[in-house]
Amino acid sequence: MPGIDDTLRAFGDLVRTGAILPQEARAQGPLRVGVDLGTANLVLAVVDAAGQPVAGATQRSGGIRDGIVVDWPATVRAVRQMKAELESRLGQPLPRAATAIPPGIHPGSSKAIGNVLEAADFELAEIIDEPVAAARLLGLRDGAVVDVGGGTTGISVLEGGKVLASVDEATGGTHMTLVLAGAMRLSLEAAEAMKHDPAQAGEVFALVRPVVDKMAAIVAEVLARFPQMDTVHVVGGACSFEGFVPVFEKHLGRKVIKPAEPLLVTPLGIALYEGAR
């Protein structure tokens, strides 16, 4: 996926540096915004009319648990702050945005997620399932997408662009942190820091591999109904470990593809909603 990987790397650079795509490099038309309210990370993605990344911002989360808003004031405050930051960088308002939810959450929780955007002064454009948003960025009409988030692992199976199955299970990056904290006798904060330290990635993955095995077993159970799906795309921050793909391929017996910057796939996919104005 060279083109998609280049897009993701470009977006990653914008997020990390706080830069923006210059006006002259953008396609003419309105900007679109995607807001990913994850358990571990909040990400705002801005794209132009052609879907090119224009700007982005991220913060550690804390007010969202598995698609449920558990700290309303903190979440709204964080989204407002990132919105204001991006509007300042771009020199223009960002009035409208889309967001996403894990598959299968209660309608009331879905409404609450949308209400966060409206409370942060966005007009709500769309609410979409997270793996479906990822598939949209990947240009995937046939195949399976696994979105490994902080609190849950979402699986969507698509054929001809139609969703055949969409499942969400409670295992993700947070469970890795809990296992790591127990194994190393660390606080959750110290375990989270260790998990994100590239210098310790090999040791960390060896300890959290049972969580990855469980994720793969869950995905295998869902995909058993769809033997025609021979390729699985994995996205989400919790799949960033180098050893993640080989473990999944061993369990699934199918080709597994992980794009560059897997944390940023879903936010960019959310931003690619139709009917921007």
C-alpha positions as a printed NumPy array, in Angstrom:
array([[  0.   ,   0.   ,   0.   ],
       [  2.682,   2.543,  -0.969],
       [  0.271,   5.399,  -1.711],
       [ -1.682,   4.932,   1.514],
       [  1.487,   4.48 ,   3.547],
       [  2.866,   7.743,   2.126],
       [ -0.364,   9.516,   3.079],
       [ -0.203,   8.115,   6.605],
       [  3.448,   9.072,   7.041],
       [  2.676,  12.59 ,   5.824],
       [ -0.164,  12.867,   8.339],
       [  2.044,  11.504,  11.099],
       [  4.639,  14.177,  10.351],
       [  1.966,  16.899,  10.497],
       [  0.705,  15.642,  13.859],
       [  4.168,  15.349,  15.408],
       [  5.519,  18.67 ,  14.139],
       [  2.384,  20.789,  14.391],
       [  2.817,  21.808,  10.742],
       [  0.062,  22.274,   8.154],
       [ -0.163,  21.494,   4.453],
       [  0.367,  24.867,   2.697],
       [ -2.678,  26.45 ,   1.095],
       [ -1.172,  26.227,  -2.398],
       [ -0.703,  22.458,  -2.042],
       [ -4.344,  21.792,  -1.132],
       [ -7.199,  20.827,  -3.419],
       [ -9.836,  23.517,  -3.752],
       [-12.929,  22.993,  -1.649],
       [-13.96 ,  22.717,   1.991],
       [-11.824,  21.043,   4.616],
       [-13.169,  17.949,   6.371],
       [-12.512,  16.925,   9.967],
       [-12.492,  13.506,  11.61 ],
       [-12.565,  13.133,  15.397],
       [-11.421,   9.79 ,  16.8  ],
       [-12.437,   9.492,  20.461],
       [-10.388,   6.507,  21.541],
       [ -9.819,   4.928,  24.922],
       [ -6.087,   5.654,  24.727],
       [ -5.877,   8.586,  22.312],
       [ -7.976,  11.435,  20.991],
       [ -7.072,  12.375,  17.403],
       [ -8.368,  15.165,  15.169],
       [ -7.622,  14.811,  11.456],
       [ -8.153,  17.539,   8.844],
       [ -8.13 ,  16.684,   5.125],
       [ -8.71 ,  18.741,   1.995],
       [-11.338,  18.15 ,  -0.699],
       [ -9.125,  15.489,  -2.302],
       [ -8.543,  13.664,   0.988],
       [ -4.958,  14.872,   1.478],
       [ -3.946,  15.351,   5.142],
       [ -3.823,  19.066,   5.978],
       [ -3.315,  19.111,   9.754],
       [ -3.791,  16.987,  12.852],
       [ -3.613,  16.977,  16.619],
       [ -3.637,  14.322,  19.313],
       [ -3.885,  14.035,  23.088],
       [ -3.848,  11.147,  25.503],
       [ -7.4  ,  10.148,  26.326],
       [ -8.919,   9.458,  29.713],
       [-12.574,  10.318,  29.367],
       [-13.56 ,   7.497,  26.99 ],
       [-13.807,   3.805,  27.809],
       [-14.63 ,   1.411,  24.979],
       [-16.792,   3.947,  23.152],
       [-18.501,   5.162,  26.334],
       [-18.021,   8.705,  27.633],
       [-17.015,   8.381,  31.299],
       [-15.678,  11.913,  31.816],
       [-17.816,  14.295,  29.815],
       [-16.221,  17.643,  30.842],
       [-12.652,  16.437,  30.252],
       [-13.475,  14.939,  26.842],
       [-15.35 ,  18.006,  25.594],
       [-12.591,  20.264,  26.902],
       [ -9.907,  18.238,  25.092],
       [-11.808,  18.242,  21.772],
       [-12.461,  21.986,  22.046],
       [ -8.776,  22.588,  22.773],
       [ -7.605,  20.598,  19.757],
       [-10.25 ,  22.239,  17.553],
       [ -9.101,  25.72 ,  18.629],
       [ -5.451,  24.745,  18.109],
       [ -6.071,  23.555,  14.564],
       [ -8.266,  26.533,  13.695],
       [ -5.464,  28.824,  14.904],
       [ -2.87 ,  26.996,  12.796],
       [ -5.08 ,  27.008,   9.712],
       [ -6.433,  30.526,  10.155],
       [-10.006,  29.424,   9.484],
       [-12.939,  27.857,  11.345],
       [-13.614,  24.117,  11.283],
       [-17.391,  24.02 ,  11.716],
       [-18.193,  20.396,  10.858],
       [-16.772,  16.996,  11.788],
       [-17.465,  13.282,  11.739],
       [-16.668,  10.72 ,  14.415],
       [-16.687,   6.953,  14.933],
       [-17.697,   4.311,  17.464],
       [-16.693,   0.708,  18.149],
       [-19.064,  -1.719,  16.403],
       [-22.155,  -2.767,  18.31 ],
       [-22.157,  -0.249,  21.163],
       [-25.473,   0.817,  22.722],
       [-27.353,   3.52 ,  20.773],
       [-27.277,   5.734,  23.858],
       [-23.487,   5.596,  23.933],
       [-23.378,   6.381,  20.22 ],
       [-25.555,   9.437,  20.814],
       [-23.286,  10.557,  23.659],
       [-20.235,  10.345,  21.377],
       [-22.007,  12.569,  18.853],
       [-23.017,  14.949,  21.63 ],
       [-19.345,  15.414,  22.544],
       [-18.668,  16.875,  19.107],
       [-21.699,  19.139,  19.288],
       [-20.709,  20.347,  22.772],
       [-17.272,  21.145,  21.342],
       [-18.991,  23.404,  18.752],
       [-18.843,  21.051,  15.778],
       [-21.805,  20.303,  13.55 ],
       [-22.001,  16.501,  13.515],
       [-21.566,  15.188,   9.957],
       [-21.549,  11.423,  10.526],
       [-21.023,   8.611,  13.029],
       [-19.431,   5.502,  11.524],
       [-18.073,   2.206,  12.878],
       [-14.317,   2.464,  13.477],
       [-13.21 ,  -0.501,  11.303],
       [-15.452,   0.748,   8.482],
       [-13.768,   4.159,   8.694],
       [-10.39 ,   2.42 ,   8.435],
       [-11.595,   0.436,   5.4  ],
       [-12.652,   3.68 ,   3.758],
       [ -9.137,   5.11 ,   4.002],
       [ -7.612,   1.822,   2.825],
       [ -9.953,   1.8  ,  -0.178],
       [-11.099,  -1.642,   0.879],
       [-14.322,  -3.046,  -0.57 ],
       [-13.558,  -6.726,   0.001],
       [-11.757,  -8.076,   3.047],
       [-11.533,  -7.854,   6.801],
       [-10.398,  -4.929,   8.944],
       [ -9.34 ,  -5.366,  12.562],
       [ -9.131,  -2.142,  14.59 ],
       [ -7.128,  -2.828,  17.746],
       [ -7.864,   0.072,  20.065],
       [ -7.114,   0.876,  23.656],
       [-10.127,  -0.893,  25.118],
       [-11.598,  -3.048,  22.372],
       [-10.81 ,  -4.943,  19.198],
       [-13.281,  -4.279,  16.39 ],
       [-13.648,  -6.582,  13.395],
       [-15.522,  -5.684,  10.213],
       [-15.896,  -7.943,   7.18 ],
       [-16.769,  -6.299,   3.863],
       [-17.767,  -7.689,   0.486],
       [-18.449,  -5.393,  -2.447],
       [-18.365,  -2.493,  -0.024],
       [-21.19 ,  -3.988,   2.051],
       [-20.582,  -4.846,   5.714],
       [-21.267,  -8.552,   6.235],
       [-20.286,  -8.605,   9.903],
       [-19.183,  -6.081,  12.512],
       [-18.064,  -7.299,  15.934],
       [-16.373,  -5.629,  18.897],
       [-14.677,  -7.467,  21.766],
       [-13.285,  -6.107,  25.026],
       [ -9.559,  -6.595,  24.602],
       [ -6.997,  -4.029,  23.493],
       [ -4.061,  -1.883,  24.499],
       [ -5.374,  -1.313,  28.019],
       [ -5.288,  -5.071,  28.612],
       [ -1.67 ,  -5.114,  27.453],
       [ -0.89 ,  -2.431,  30.033],
       [ -2.603,  -4.406,  32.789],
       [ -0.656,  -7.57 ,  31.938],
       [  2.6  ,  -5.608,  31.799],
       [  1.907,  -3.896,  35.125],
       [  1.229,  -7.246,  36.791],
       [  4.24 ,  -8.989,  35.304],
       [  6.673,  -6.184,  36.138],
       [  4.979,  -5.043,  39.377],
       [  4.597,  -1.528,  38.002],
       [  1.943,   1.138,  38.391],
       [ -0.387,   1.489,  35.417],
       [  1.292,   4.792,  34.523],
       [  4.778,   3.223,  34.571],
       [  3.557,   0.209,  32.587],
       [  1.987,   2.475,  29.966],
       [  5.26 ,   4.409,  29.638],
       [  7.204,   1.155,  29.298],
       [  4.783,  -0.084,  26.626],
       [  5.481,   2.991,  24.502],
       [  9.273,   2.909,  24.925],
       [ 10.797,   1.695,  21.617],
       [ 13.942,   0.561,  23.421],
       [ 11.902,  -1.967,  25.431],
       [  9.546,  -3.098,  22.646],
       [ 10.96 ,  -6.625,  22.41 ],
       [ 10.685,  -7.304,  26.14 ],
       [  7.226,  -5.732,  26.3  ],
       [  5.872,  -7.769,  23.391],
       [  7.121, -11.017,  24.933],
       [  5.124, -10.204,  28.082],
       [  1.926,  -9.023,  26.368],
       [  1.886, -11.718,  23.687],
       [ -0.885, -13.676,  25.486],
       [ -3.15 , -10.634,  24.933],
       [ -2.27 , -10.628,  21.228],
       [ -2.947, -14.381,  21.079],
       [ -6.381, -13.729,  22.57 ],
       [ -7.086, -10.955,  20.067],
       [ -6.09 , -13.259,  17.212],
       [ -8.287, -16.067,  18.564],
       [-11.273, -13.696,  18.678],
       [-10.65 , -12.573,  15.108],
       [-10.191, -16.182,  13.946],
       [-13.573, -17.108,  15.416],
       [-15.303, -14.285,  13.54 ],
       [-13.498, -15.003,  10.268],
       [-14.249, -18.735,  10.41 ],
       [-17.602, -17.818,   8.854],
       [-15.866, -16.083,   5.941],
       [-13.268, -18.447,   4.435],
       [-13.274, -16.37 ,   1.233],
       [-11.561, -13.482,   3.061],
       [ -7.907, -14.337,   2.572],
       [ -6.467, -10.968,   3.668],
       [ -6.817,  -9.15 ,   6.983],
       [ -5.852,  -5.507,   7.534],
       [ -4.886,  -4.531,  11.091],
       [ -4.967,  -0.919,  12.325],
       [ -4.967,   0.885,  15.674],
       [ -2.201,   1.877,  18.053],
       [ -2.114,  -1.439,  19.906],
       [ -0.966,  -3.329,  16.784],
       [  2.195,  -1.234,  16.418],
       [  4.555,  -3.911,  17.796],
       [  6.842,  -5.476,  15.189],
       [  5.839,  -8.995,  16.247],
       [  2.093,  -8.356,  15.982],
       [  1.58 ,  -9.377,  12.346],
       [  3.429, -12.736,  12.54 ],
       [  1.361, -13.755,  15.585],
       [ -1.887, -12.902,  13.786],
       [ -0.811, -14.717,  10.623],
       [  0.023, -17.826,  12.639],
       [ -3.425, -17.874,  14.268],
       [ -5.463, -16.862,  11.221],
       [ -3.669, -18.725,   8.451],
       [ -4.272, -15.671,   6.238],
       [ -2.201, -12.767,   4.977],
       [ -2.152,  -9.891,   7.477],
       [ -1.289,  -6.346,   6.379],
       [ -0.401,  -3.516,   8.756],
       [ -0.124,  -0.036,   7.205],
       [  2.321,   2.651,   8.254],
       [  1.181,   4.719,  11.265],
       [ -1.595,   2.264,  12.228],
       [ -2.894,   4.585,  14.991],
       [ -3.765,   7.228,  12.382],
       [ -5.692,   5.104,   9.869],
       [ -9.095,   5.378,  11.553],
       [ -9.011,   9.164,  12.192],
       [ -8.143,   9.835,   8.556],
       [-10.861,   7.444,   7.417],
       [-13.392,   9.235,   9.613],
       [-12.497,  12.553,   7.95 ],
       [-13.313,  11.164,   4.471],
       [-17.063,  11.553,   4.899],
       [-19.26 ,  12.583,   1.99 ],
       [-21.195,  15.81 ,   1.609],
       [-18.628,  18.234,   3.028],
       [-19.629,  21.856,   2.842]])
